[in-house]
Amino acid sequence: MGSGSTRPNNADDKMIAAIERGDREEFKDRNPPKNTDKKLIKEKDARAEKIQEKTERLKALRLIAEKEGKSK
């Protein structure tokens, strides 16, 4: 056996080794590239903000209903 010097050390070497073994689908890079799609990021932020606003309105309605329930 060797000293391990032929073992793949970076993502490219690991991917090439996975292709040679025939298990391309199983290979996953530990540090995938970050998504820099500004439009998608803005859409996600807008959706999150809309959900937060809905949650705040529902919370306010629930608190009003609890106050009315206690006053009766």
Secondary structure, DSSP 8 states (H G I E B T S, - for coil): ---STTS--SHHHHHHHHHHHT-GGG---SS------HHHHHHHHHHHHHHHHHHHHHHHHHHHHHHHHHH-
